[in-house]
Amino acid sequence: MHYFTYMLKSVSPGTKKTYVGYTNDIRKRLIKHNSNTGAKSTKGYKWEVIYFKKFKNKHEAMSFEYKLKNNRYLRNQILNKS
């Protein structure tokens, strides 16, 4: 089974939020975020996937998620490309 680290951008009017997470099914996870049953910090907003990276296992995806969450420069690069 493959895992993904992904980055979302809020498409709700007047917001400039991003969110980083990991999953084994990006489509299902995006549906959860957009139906307010995803992560607490994503509730009340509508999201679109602006980046994802595929990994062979959960550990690799979680490690990259941690790096991406803590690297504001990389997050801004991804955001500016979207």
Protein Blocks (a to p, Z undefined) as FASTA:
>chain_A
ZZdddddddfbehiacddddddfbfklmmmmmmnopacfklgoiacddfbdcddfbfklm
mmmmmmmmmmmklmmmmmmmZZ
